[in-house]
């Protein structure tokens, strides 16, 4: 289920997701970087309203191997927690639907579209979308990560490992004004 906003005469109420609590320390693993311009562009499109704010910095790391390797490419130390596919998709949709700190809320339809576009890029199926089955998505393992401290402001850290391709990506959007 998606987190839908409630519109009232007095304003907008937007539900948020709970952060994971079962963090483990990030184990430093260096790995070979891989070129995934399509994934980077899909993440940029997902967070586009966020990037209209000068306070938002964002980055993507793409590596061979485990998700810890991609996260380690963005931060030397930190912590990581497993996300269910359900929760990961809810986070991605929420990110894509929101307007970030200064942008206008795009809505859940835009959030879902941007999430599916990112999934197509992650599974190398942009040219053959929609897939005949969803089996390929079952090979994606999701994680929440941070630098060892709870994220503040408009900040997210999500990583994914594609077990069939042994490739991983770490995504970060960070609110520099909340640091």
N, C-alpha and C positions, 0 to 999 in steps of 0.2 A: 504494500500500500504506500502511496505517496503522501507526503505531508502537505495538506492543502491549507491555505490561509483562510481565516474567517474575517469577512468584511463586516464592519459595524459602522453605525452612524458616527461613532466617536473615533474610529480609526481602524487599523489593520492589526490582526493578531496572527502572528506567524509562529507555528510550532517549530521547535528545534529538536534535533536528535541528541541523545545522551552520548557522551564520549565513552570510549571503552575504558575499563578499569584494570584489565589484566595485562599490564605492560611487562615486558621483559627488556633487559638491556640490549641495545643494538650491538651486535657482534661485527666488528670491522672486517669486511671482506672486499678486497679489491678485485675488480673484474674488468673484462674487456668491454669498452663502450661500443654501442652499436648505433648506426644511423637510423633513426625512426622519425623522419620529418613529418610524416602523416600523423603520427601519434602526438607529436608536439603541437602541430597545428590544431588537431582536434581538441586538445586540452585548452589551448588558447581560446578557441571558440567557446568552449564550455564556460570559461571564466571571463569572457570578454567584458561584461558589464563591470566586473570587479576592477579590471585594468584601466578603466576610465579614471579611477582614483589614483592620484600621484603617490598615495601611501602604500599601494599594493605592489609588492615584488613577487615575481613568480618564476618558477624554474621546473624543468623536466630533466630527469636523468634516465638513460636507457642503457641497460647492460645485459650481458650474458650471465646466466646463473640466477641465484636466489634473489628475492626481493631485498634482502639485507644489503646486497651489493649495490643495487640502485640507490637505496636510501643513503648508504655510506658515501656515494658519490656527491651527495648534497650536504651532508653533515658528518663530521668526524666522530661524533658521539651522540647518543640519544636513546630513545626507547621505542618499542614497537609492540603493537597488539593486533591480534588476528581479528578481521572483520568477516562476518558472514557475507555471502554474495548479496543477500537481501539488504543488509545494512549498507554495504558499499554502494549499491544502486540507489538506495534512498539518499545517501550523502551526495552522490554525483548529481542526482536530479535536483536536490535542494540547492546545490551550488549553482547549477545552470538556471534554476528558476529565480534565484535571488538577484538583486541588483548590486550586491557588494555594499561597501560603506557609503558610496555616493551615487550609485547608479539607480535607475528605475527598475523595479521588479519586473522581470520578463514573463513570469507565470510558468505553471507546470508543463504546459505543452512545449514551450521552448526548452525547459529543463530536460524533459524526456527526450526530445529530439537530439539535443546536444549530447546527452548520455549515450543514446544509441549510436550516434556518429563516433564517439570515442570508442565504444565497444567494437564497432566495425573496424576502426583503425587498429585497435589492439589485436584483433583476430585476423588481420590482413584480408578483410573481406569487403573493403570499400567498393570494389568493382563488381562484386557479386551479391550485393545486399538486396533484399533480405536473405538470410541463409535458409536453406531447406529445413534444417533442424537447429535446435539451440544447443546441441551437444558440445560444440566448440566453446561456448561460454562457460560450460561446467569445468573447463580446464584452466580457468582463471582463479587464482587464490589471492585474496584481498587483505590489506593491512592498513592500519592507522599508525602514523608515526609522528614523533616530535623530537625536539632537541634535548629532551630530558625534563622539560617543564611544560605544564599545561599551556596550550595555545591560547593567545589572547586576541581579542578583536576579531577581525575578519581574516582568520588564518585556518588553513587546512593542510594536512599532510596525508596523502593516500598513496599507497604503493600496490602494485599488482604483479604477480608472477604467472606467466603462461607456461604451464608444465609441459605442454606439447612442443613448444619451441625453445624451452629453457631460456626464455628472455624475461626481463623484468623492467618495470618502469616505476619511478618515484615522481610524484607530482607534489608541488608545493605552491601555495599562494599564501603570502605572509603580509600582515598589516604592520608596516614599519612604525606607524604612529602609536601602536599599542605596546611596543617593546620598551 
